[in-house]
Amino acid sequence: MANPIRVFLSHATEDTKVAERIADDLRAAGADVWLDSTHLGPGDFVASINRALDQRDVLVLVLSPAAIRSSWVPDEMDAAIVRYKQGLMQSPVIAEIRSVPVKDIPSLWTIYSRTDFTRNYDRGMAHLFHALHLPVPKKSKPRPPATQPSDAGATDSSDGTAPKRGGVVSRRALLVGTVVAAGLSIIGGAALLKCQGPSILSSRMRSLGFMQGTTSGTIFIAPPLVNAAAGDFLMGSNPARDDQAQPDEQPQFHLTLPALQVGKYPVTVAEYAAFVRTGHPAPPQWGAQQDKPDHPVVWVSWKDAQAYAAWLTQLTGEKWHLPTEPEWEKAARGTDGRIYPWGDAFDKARTNTSESGIGTTTPVGSYPIGASPYGAQDMAGNVWEWTSSLYGPYPYSIGDALENSNGTGIRVLRGGSWFRDAKDARAAYRLSGLAPSADSAFDIGFRLVREALSS
């Protein structure tokens, strides 16, 4: 029997009752949970917490306004992030038990997997079980919901008598630079049972945040996601800033989008292979592609990409779709109109384009320093990516005919590829030249967007 996952549960004192309920449910699913209310005794608090962090596989943060104000919780989270980037822990997971405005959450935390307990505790636990690769335990006798304590007056976290931090854990000023430079990821995916069948994921893909699941005996792979906050961004190109701006990228304009959850990487061969195993036709050169499971899948038509999104939606109960042009572009460049995901200057060390001389696809996640402001990778180079949008003139209007999934016409691809040069890898570049009779190619793939969850 595999060793149980060892969880460090970080929370504010005011949230102890909810944290204890979460701990009990995780233990019922087989986890080994460290919780200060049951593990901390008299003595050196800092040493005890440091020792616990050293011995845990993952930190689960019980998020609330009290946790944000705590003098303990942020240090525990920062220490866990550094250990994650050192390969010593899994990516932190956030359980939001009370709503916290995005502006109040430290920006370094926002890119990690966040499960919502504020509207439905059981649904939140289902997501948490999945994020931790735990099976959902059988239902026990119903319990009354834990009382959600008031946020007023929160000052500390793990223990009301604990002193302010010192020593190893309290080093936030040193951690920020390390975490930003490292290029962080999040774990996302469907709120379903851990797969009970054979593993189809490599250790590398698991380390990148991909998760295997099953429903009704069908295996699927849920991708890691990045969060793009709701708001305004600059779409298109300004020739005064970008001397390679194309006519169909103009004029540059402001557009407002809701919050997005976008695949951190393009869909991989391993993910698509699960789809093919259910009877969907394999794309061209499938035998050779299967030798590279962590590379982006290619030779996928727009209709095939749509079919994959529908299949994943059916299996997970969550809505997945190809990104629209605006969704793709915002995920790739952020809000400030930058030319490439990382800034205005091309850098072949950050992407796989023809300038790199590699001459084929590269494994997803090979260029973390080329990530977008939200942490999405491979959005410049590697493979072209389908959008759901029909090709049309700018400015783009949300909800117009260009977003008609049943419309006829040419769909837009974005991002460039290993076969094309830096000009095509610009975040605003639009490829629109594929005829319907030739709508797949050796350098065309796709990524997905997951629609916001409802209670």
Secondary structure, DSSP 8 states (H G I E B T S, - for coil): -----EEEEE--GGGHHHHHHHHHHHHHTT-EEE-HHHH--SS-HHHHHHHHHHT-SEEEEEESHHHHH-SSHHHHHHHHHHHHHTTSS---EEEESS---GGGS-TTTTTSEEEE-SS-HHHHHHHHHHHTT-------S----------TT----S-TT-----TTT--HHHHHHHHHHH--------S--B--S-----HHHHHTT-EEEEETTEEEEE--EEEE-SEEEEES--TTT-TT--GGG-S-EEEEE--EEEESS--BHHHHHHHHTTT----TTHHHHTT-TTSB--S--HHHHHHHHHHHHHHHSS-EE---HHHHHHHHHTTTT-SBTTBSS--GGGSBSGGGT--S---TTS-GGG--TT---S-SBSSEEEEEEE---SS--TTSGGG-TT--S-EEEES--TTS-GGGGSTT--B----GGG---TTEE---EE-----
